[in-house]
Amino acid sequence: MAAPTPTTAPDSGASSDATYRSARVPLLLPTWLVIGFFLILPVALMAVYSFLTKEMRGGVIWEFSLAAYDQFFINRGLFGDEPASLEWTYISVFGRSIAQAATATTLCLLIGFPTAWFIATRAPATRGVWLFLITVPYWVNLLIRTVSLRFLIRENGPLNDALLGSGLIAEPLALINTNFAVQLGLFYSYLPFMVLPIYAAVERYNFTLSEAAADLYASRWVTLRDIVLPIVKPGIIAGCLLVFIPSLGAFLAPNLLGGAKNFMIGSLIEEQFKRSLGNWPFGAAVSMILMSLVLVLLLLYARSMARAEAR
């Protein structure tokens, strides 16, 4: 009697892979449409506008021109007939914005890291409560929160009233339209963006490493510097980027809290588009310069992360 011929079991992994491969296009199509319409198309339109000519009554003339970029970098005088020199007005706005964003990022890191560490070291049952307390103010619109902050720190606001009532100051503090007010607005707006990534990194940290370091007589500072920080570094870098990038292009805090003396990039871009006589090509050019700066920062971050993974 002949032995039965063995049957080959179907390769379920290969068949499922083929199924997903054939369905990949229709599954990803909605994502491609959203990214294309809400991200790629606006950026491409902004890039095109930056190379067009300004229309005197607002809008653009569809004629290729580098005038917007020339206006940003080169100063040719009021009537354009003076020797070309570097335009420091707009470059100083960029420098001020970078300084403000860097300061806000530093403040958020100094407060955000201990806060994230505190939350991550609480009992698992209470961590959700602490995270809720961190995020609940941000359920309110950013504009409303910024206006509320302006009301809080104005000369006849609750903060000055409390300080006057306690006798700590003799006259109201002029906080509105200052660098301090802008920093306070940026810090208040983006602090959770620093806390949450660091919290996620600290939560995955193996605390037995700190115990082992203590057993080897390492001080707390040495443990923090040589063990904790290198391990949670990806969370710190991610938090710094999440704070620095939106702070760099912010316009609500500078407009409502800083005034004309604390003009930042976001305010400069907004001014070019919000009025009918604004310079759309120039606003688009400034936007592209800002985006290029952000892309450089992201590329540097990606490169540092790749090097860290390689090690």
C-alpha positions as CSV (number, residue, x, y, z in Angstrom):
1,M,0.0,0.0,0.0
2,A,1.4,3.3,-1.1
3,A,2.2,5.9,1.6
4,P,0.0,9.0,1.5
5,T,1.5,12.0,-0.2
6,P,2.3,14.7,2.4
7,T,0.5,18.0,1.9
8,T,2.4,21.2,2.2
9,A,0.8,23.6,4.7
10,P,0.1,27.0,3.3
11,D,2.5,29.8,4.3
12,S,0.2,31.9,6.3
13,G,2.8,34.6,6.9
14,A,3.5,35.0,3.2
15,S,-0.2,35.1,2.3
16,S,-1.0,37.7,4.9
17,D,2.0,39.8,3.8
18,A,0.7,39.6,0.2
19,T,-2.7,40.6,1.4
20,Y,-1.5,43.7,3.2
21,R,0.8,44.6,0.3
22,S,-2.1,44.6,-2.1
23,A,-4.2,46.7,0.3
24,R,-1.4,49.1,1.1
25,V,-2.3,51.8,-1.4
26,P,-6.1,52.1,-0.5
27,L,-5.2,52.0,3.2
28,L,-2.6,54.8,2.9
29,L,-4.6,56.9,0.4
30,P,-6.5,58.9,3.1
31,T,-3.3,59.7,4.9
32,W,-1.6,60.8,1.6
33,L,-4.6,63.0,0.8
34,V,-4.5,64.7,4.2
35,I,-0.8,65.2,4.2
36,G,-0.8,66.4,0.6
37,F,-3.7,68.9,1.0
38,F,-2.9,70.2,4.5
39,L,0.9,70.1,4.5
40,I,2.6,69.8,1.2
41,L,0.2,72.0,-0.8
42,P,0.3,75.0,1.6
43,V,4.1,74.8,1.9
44,A,4.5,74.5,-1.9
45,L,2.1,77.5,-2.3
46,M,4.1,79.5,0.2
47,A,7.3,78.6,-1.6
48,V,5.9,79.8,-4.9
49,Y,4.5,83.0,-3.4
50,S,8.0,83.9,-2.0
51,F,9.3,84.1,-5.6
52,L,6.5,86.3,-6.9
53,T,6.2,90.1,-7.2
54,K,4.2,92.2,-4.7
55,E,1.0,93.8,-5.9
56,M,0.6,97.3,-4.7
57,R,-3.0,96.8,-3.4
58,G,-2.2,93.5,-1.8
59,G,-1.8,90.0,-3.1
60,V,0.8,89.0,-5.7
61,I,1.7,89.5,-9.4
62,W,2.6,86.2,-11.1
63,E,6.0,87.4,-12.2
64,F,9.2,85.7,-10.9
65,S,11.2,87.9,-8.6
66,L,13.8,87.5,-5.8
67,A,12.8,90.9,-4.3
68,A,11.3,89.3,-1.2
69,Y,14.6,87.6,-0.3
70,D,16.6,90.6,-1.3
71,Q,14.4,92.8,1.0
72,F,15.2,90.4,3.9
73,F,18.9,90.3,3.5
74,I,19.9,93.5,1.7
75,N,19.3,97.1,2.6
76,R,19.3,99.4,-0.5
77,G,17.8,102.5,1.2
78,L,14.3,103.9,1.2
79,F,14.2,104.5,-2.6
80,G,16.5,101.6,-3.5
81,D,19.3,103.8,-4.8
82,E,21.8,103.5,-2.0
83,P,24.8,101.2,-1.9
84,A,23.7,97.7,-0.8
85,S,24.4,96.7,2.8
86,L,23.3,94.0,5.1
87,E,19.7,94.4,6.4
88,W,20.1,94.1,10.1
89,T,16.4,95.0,10.9
90,Y,15.0,91.6,10.0
91,I,18.1,89.7,10.9
92,S,17.8,91.2,14.4
93,V,14.2,90.1,14.6
94,F,15.4,86.5,13.9
95,G,18.2,86.9,16.4
96,R,15.7,88.1,19.0
97,S,13.3,85.3,18.3
98,I,16.1,82.7,18.6
99,A,17.2,84.2,21.9
100,Q,13.7,84.3,23.2
101,A,13.0,80.7,22.1
102,A,16.3,79.5,23.6
103,T,15.6,81.2,26.9
104,A,12.0,79.7,27.0
105,T,13.4,76.3,26.2
106,T,16.0,76.6,29.0
107,L,13.4,77.7,31.5
108,C,11.0,74.9,30.5
109,L,13.9,72.4,30.8
110,L,14.9,73.6,34.3
111,I,11.3,73.3,35.5
112,G,10.1,70.4,33.3
113,F,12.9,67.9,34.1
114,P,12.3,67.9,37.9
115,T,8.5,67.9,37.3
116,A,8.7,64.9,34.9
117,W,11.0,63.1,37.4
118,F,8.6,63.8,40.2
119,I,5.7,62.4,38.3
120,A,7.5,59.4,37.0
121,T,8.6,58.4,40.6
122,R,5.1,58.6,42.0
123,A,3.0,55.5,42.6
124,P,1.5,54.2,39.3
125,A,-2.0,54.8,40.6
126,T,-1.4,58.5,41.1
127,R,0.7,59.3,38.0
128,G,-2.4,59.8,35.9
129,V,-3.7,62.5,38.3
130,W,-0.4,64.4,38.1
131,L,-0.4,64.2,34.3
132,F,-4.0,65.4,34.3
133,L,-3.0,68.5,36.4
134,I,-0.2,69.3,34.0
135,T,-2.4,69.1,30.9
136,V,-5.8,70.4,32.1
137,P,-5.1,74.1,31.6
138,Y,-4.2,73.3,28.0
139,W,-7.8,72.2,27.2
140,V,-8.4,75.9,26.9
141,N,-7.6,77.8,23.7
142,L,-4.1,79.3,23.6
143,L,-5.5,82.8,22.7
144,I,-7.8,82.7,25.8
145,R,-4.9,81.6,28.0
146,T,-2.6,84.3,26.7
147,V,-5.3,87.1,27.2
148,S,-5.9,85.7,30.7
149,L,-2.2,85.9,31.4
150,R,-2.1,89.5,30.2
151,F,-5.0,90.3,32.5
152,L,-3.2,88.6,35.4
153,I,0.1,90.6,35.1
154,R,-1.2,94.0,34.0
155,E,-0.6,97.0,36.3
156,N,-4.0,96.9,37.9
157,G,-4.3,93.1,37.7
158,P,-4.5,90.4,40.5
159,L,-0.7,89.9,40.6
160,N,0.1,93.6,41.3
161,D,-2.9,93.9,43.6
162,A,-1.6,91.0,45.7
163,L,2.0,92.3,45.8
164,L,0.8,95.8,46.8
165,G,-1.5,94.4,49.4
166,S,1.3,92.4,50.9
167,G,3.6,95.4,51.0
168,L,6.3,93.8,48.9
169,I,6.2,96.6,46.4
170,A,5.3,100.3,46.7
171,E,4.0,100.8,43.1
172,P,2.7,98.4,40.4
173,L,5.2,96.5,38.3
174,A,5.2,97.4,34.6
175,L,5.3,93.8,33.3
176,I,3.3,94.2,30.1
177,N,5.3,94.9,26.9
178,T,8.6,93.5,28.3
179,N,10.9,90.6,27.6
180,F,9.8,89.1,30.9
181,A,6.1,89.0,29.8
182,V,7.1,87.3,26.5
183,Q,9.2,84.8,28.3
184,L,6.4,84.1,30.8
185,G,3.9,83.6,27.9
186,L,6.2,81.2,26.0
187,F,7.0,79.3,29.2
188,Y,3.4,79.0,30.2
189,S,2.3,78.0,26.7
190,Y,4.8,75.2,26.0
191,L,5.9,73.8,29.4
192,P,3.9,70.5,28.9
193,F,5.7,69.9,25.6
194,M,8.8,69.6,27.7
195,V,7.4,67.6,30.6
196,L,5.6,64.9,28.7
197,P,8.6,63.6,26.5
198,I,10.9,63.7,29.5
199,Y,8.3,61.9,31.6
200,A,8.0,59.1,29.0
201,A,11.8,58.7,29.0
202,V,12.1,58.7,32.8
203,E,9.3,56.2,33.1
204,R,11.3,53.7,31.1
205,Y,14.5,54.3,33.2
206,N,15.8,51.4,35.2
207,F,16.1,52.8,38.7
208,T,18.2,49.9,39.8
209,L,21.1,51.6,37.9
210,S,20.9,54.5,40.4
211,E,20.9,52.0,43.3
212,A,23.9,50.3,41.9
213,A,25.7,53.7,41.5
214,A,24.9,54.5,45.1
215,D,26.3,51.1,46.2
216,L,29.5,52.1,44.5
217,Y,29.6,55.4,46.4
218,A,28.7,57.6,43.5
219,S,27.3,60.9,44.5
220,R,23.8,62.0,43.3
221,W,25.4,64.5,40.9
222,V,27.6,61.9,39.4
223,T,24.7,59.5,39.0
224,L,22.6,62.2,37.4
225,R,25.4,63.3,35.0
226,D,26.8,59.9,34.0
227,I,23.8,57.6,34.2
228,V,20.5,59.3,34.2
229,L,21.0,62.1,31.7
230,P,22.6,59.9,29.0
231,I,19.7,57.4,29.2
232,V,16.9,60.0,29.2
233,K,18.7,62.2,26.7
234,P,16.3,61.4,23.8
235,G,13.4,62.6,25.8
236,I,15.2,65.8,26.8
237,I,16.1,66.5,23.1
238,A,12.6,65.8,22.0
239,G,11.2,68.1,24.6
240,C,13.7,70.9,23.7
241,L,12.7,70.7,20.1
242,L,9.0,70.6,20.9
243,V,9.4,73.8,22.9
244,F,12.0,75.6,20.8
245,I,10.3,75.2,17.4
246,P,6.9,76.6,18.3
247,S,8.4,79.3,20.5
248,L,10.5,80.4,17.5
249,G,7.4,81.1,15.4
250,A,5.1,82.2,18.1
251,F,3.1,85.4,17.6
252,L,0.4,85.4,20.3
253,A,2.7,85.9,23.2
254,P,4.9,88.6,21.5
255,N,1.8,90.5,20.2
256,L,-0.3,90.4,23.3
257,L,2.4,90.5,26.0
258,G,5.5,92.0,24.3
259,G,4.4,94.9,22.1
260,A,6.4,96.5,19.3
261,K,9.7,96.4,21.1
262,N,9.6,92.6,21.4
263,F,8.8,91.8,17.8
264,M,9.4,88.2,16.8
265,I,9.4,86.2,13.6
266,G,5.8,85.1,14.0
267,S,4.6,88.6,14.4
268,L,6.7,89.7,11.4
269,I,5.0,87.0,9.2
270,E,1.6,87.8,10.5
271,E,1.9,91.5,9.8
272,Q,2.6,90.7,6.1
273,F,-0.7,88.8,5.6
274,K,-3.3,90.2,7.9
275,R,-3.7,93.6,6.1
276,S,-4.8,94.1,2.5
277,L,-1.7,96.1,1.8
278,G,0.7,93.6,3.3
279,N,3.6,92.2,1.4
280,W,2.6,88.6,0.7
281,P,5.8,87.6,-1.1
282,F,7.9,89.0,1.7
283,G,5.8,87.2,4.4
284,A,6.2,83.9,2.4
285,A,9.9,84.4,2.1
286,V,10.3,84.9,5.8
287,S,8.2,81.8,6.4
288,M,10.4,79.8,4.1
289,I,13.6,81.1,5.8
290,L,12.0,80.1,9.2
291,M,11.1,76.7,7.9
292,S,14.6,76.1,6.6
293,L,16.0,76.9,10.0
294,V,13.6,74.5,11.6
295,L,14.5,71.8,9.1
296,V,18.2,72.2,9.8
297,L,17.5,71.7,13.5
298,L,15.4,68.6,12.8
299,L,18.1,67.2,10.6
300,L,20.7,67.8,13.3
301,Y,18.5,66.0,15.8
302,A,17.9,63.1,13.5
303,R,21.7,62.9,12.9
304,S,22.5,62.9,16.6
305,M,19.9,60.2,17.2
306,A,21.3,58.0,14.4
307,R,24.8,58.4,15.9
308,A,23.5,57.5,19.4
309,E,21.8,54.4,18.1
310,A,24.9,53.4,16.2
311,R,26.9,53.6,19.4
